[in-house]
Amino acid sequence: MKVLVLNGSPKAERSDTLHIARAFCDGMKSAADVEVKEIHVIKKRIEYCTGCFVCKKNGGTCVIRDDMAEILDEIKSSDVIIYSFPLYSYGMPAPLKNVIDRLMPLSSWAMVREENGKYGHTMHKGLDSLRYVMLCGCGFPNSKHNFEAAVRQFELKFPRNRTIITVPESPMFNIPQADELTKPRLELIKQAGAQYAANGEIEAELMQAVTSPMLPDQIYAQFANNF
Ligand SMILES: Cc1cc2nc3c(=O)[nH]c(=O)nc-3n(C[C@H](O)[C@H](O)[C@H](O)COP(=O)(O)O)c2cc1C
């Protein structure tokens, strides 16, 4: 199974969230024959989509010559795409949103109505079976009133074959003094990766454990404010 990690953190290798993605991938590797490729989006030159729709008329080639062509090729040859990113202003960081907009060449002009009334473009042949994982960390301790917009955007953009994991308090993953709390959490995330690779899904109880705060919110806030 080929897994592509698109690291959307502008901090590249120093990303807090990347700890989550790497633990998840380690878990996947422990359960299946998995090959992982990581791309740090911030290091790529990716222009904005200009909305010309030429890619929809020419069978899927973007007119902009930049590093997005490489990312699209990687996506087309992968089985699972992991979008790893920190929550920025209740959404995804702008460089990653730019990548998402530039996915246009992967789908056709045709608009199709789904059962629930939602419309979307049909994916080009062979791309329907792609699976998507969103791994999102954030700085606040609360998930409610925080992750909703990012989760909804991902659900709408990737209506099928997707798994969403949100982890609050993620700056702790880069603080060695918090190892006592983060190491057990990374172990759980590894278990989640193993389950996902083996069964294509994560049990509700494990998901709950993975996505809960590592410290009670007010203690975390006090700790963060003193840090
Ligand atoms: C511009 C900006 C916006 C942010 N917006 C939010 C937010 O809406 N909610 C939140 O909980 N944390 C927010 N954060 C905190 C980051 O999500 C948090 O620091 C995260 O751990 C960074 O992950 P990374 O190291 O993978 O980039 C924001 C940080 C920045 C720099």
The ligand as a Gaussian input file, in Angstrom:
#p B3LYP/6-31G(d) Opt

LIG

0 1
 C       -1.926000      31.438000      12.346000
 C       -2.295000      30.437000      13.392000
 C       -3.626000      30.159000      13.603000
 C       -3.995000      29.215000      14.578000
 N       -5.321000      28.946000      14.769000
 C       -5.675000      28.051000      15.706000
 C       -7.056000      27.740000      15.932000
 O       -7.952000      28.242000      15.261000
 N       -7.355000      26.853000      16.912000
 C       -6.392000      26.257000      17.687000
 O       -6.721000      25.473000      18.572000
 N       -5.076000      26.488000      17.457000
 C       -4.700000      27.368000      16.499000
 N       -3.369000      27.601000      16.253000
 C       -2.357000      26.812000      16.981000
 C       -1.773000      25.665000      16.149000
 O       -2.819000      24.847000      15.610000
 C       -0.877000      24.800000      17.031000
 O        0.199000      25.579000      17.500000
 C       -0.371000      23.557000      16.357000
 O        0.173000      22.688000      17.335000
 C        0.725000      23.858000      15.341000
 O        1.024000      22.646000      14.682000
 P        2.253000      22.439000      13.707000
 O        3.506000      22.528000      14.568000
 O        2.044000      21.084000      13.150000
 O        2.251000      23.536000      12.693000
 C       -2.985000      28.556000      15.321000
 C       -1.639000      28.842000      15.080000
 C       -1.285000      29.786000      14.140000
 C        0.177000      30.089000      13.920000

